[in-house]
Each structure stands twice: as structure tokens, then as C-alpha cells.
Amino acid sequence: MPAIFVGHGSPMNAIEETAYTRQWQQWGQQLPVPKAILVVSAHWLTYGTAITGAAKPETIHDFGGFPAQLYAQQYPAPGDPQLAHQLAKMMGPNVIVDDTRGLDHGVWSVLMHMYPQAEIPVLQLSIDPRLTPQQQYAVGRKLRPLRDQGILIVASGNVVHNLGVMRFDGPAYPWAQEFTDMITTKLQSHDDAAVLDYENLISPQVAQMCHPTDDHLQPLFYLLGTGYDDEPRQLFDNSIDLRAIAMLSIQLG
């Protein structure tokens, strides 16, 4: 099973038709039908690692100031408590199953375009922000066998994410485009070590501008850990939205 990183961008992508959502729709139509979906989203951070274990996870509207239509959206995909416990056991003794946590918009705003019928079981894996990028990559390695079991791994974030300076007009900030282009080059050349050392990819100052907090970049580290050295990588949409939100997506395999 391939594994993907999605630049999820604004929650409004849930209800708007854009170049991004059309790509997500194509993914849902072209990828093998998964047994289940495991999502690592930038919007669930925990000390330690947790997996959702609810049989019917709720749709979390974890944002503010958007139209009522967005808050009315529901993504009633089933969970899979048995699989959640199997994954927790596989990953190690310190991984917990959270049977109350729902799915945040980093999950459902994408999956509602990929799998609009919401018929495939969805689990979410939390991000431990205390881990280094290399340690998060190592967690991804533990997830890699799931791909051989027909489970689709989805990482959801953005390779540039600075909400404080985003604007609705004008071109991408030069630093945002430069960082995105460099990430693209390193991903295409399978230079994962350079991506993990993102603070020195160009300079610490540029990295700080691109990620005042790096929660939206961290899902990529997990995703890269699930990859194989000899598999192809496809990159989609190198554009910058709102001048400071990179929408780059990637498919492994």
C-alpha cells in the first residue's frame, strides 16, 4: 500500500473545490482500497503516543471563525478498536489507546474528499512533540509493516505553515518558496536526513519563519519513516497558499 503526506491547508478545503481537493479525490479513486486508514495529523499532540480506539469517533471542529456550513460537516467513518489495540501492542508498551478522542480536521477535511462514503475504518495516531525529528522518523519505521497489511498511512500537515503572516493576496514570500523548493529537492533525491535536519536546510532563521512551531512539519517525519529506499516518490502541487502555507503533497510507492 502506498503512503501519503497531504498538505491540508485551510479547513475550508473541506467544503470548497480546489486544485488540492481534486488531487485528494483522485487519490481516493486511484489508490488500492485500504483495509483501514491510519492518520498522523498536526492537530493532535500528546506527551507520549496515543491511538484512537473509539468505535464511532466523533468529528472534531477544532477551529474558529469559519462559516456555519463548515461546522455542520460530519465524517462518520467507523473506528476499529481491535486494530487500535493491535497497533498499540505492536508499537510498544508506552503507547496508549484513547477511546474518547475523535478525528480532527487534519483528518476529515482530507478524507471526506478521498473517501466521501466514510465507509473505511479510520484511526488517528498522535504526535509526540518532545521527540526529535529522527525519533519521529523511527516511530514511522514501526508503522511501515502496516503498509503490507493493506493499511493506508496518511500524514497531514504542511511543509510551510506560518499563520501569523499569511495574506489573501500577493505571491508567496520568498523564504516560503525557497524552503518549499529545497524540501522538494531533498524529497525527490531521497535525502531524508536533510529533511529531518530542516533547521539547517537553508538557515535557522528561514526555518523559524516557515515554522514558528513545527507541528505541521512533524507529520512528514513520521511519513518518511514508513518509506522504502527503492520505492518511487510522486510529488504534487508545489504551490504556496495564502503566501505562507505550502500545499505540497507526496506519495510513497
Disulfide bonds with the S-S distance in Angstrom:
none
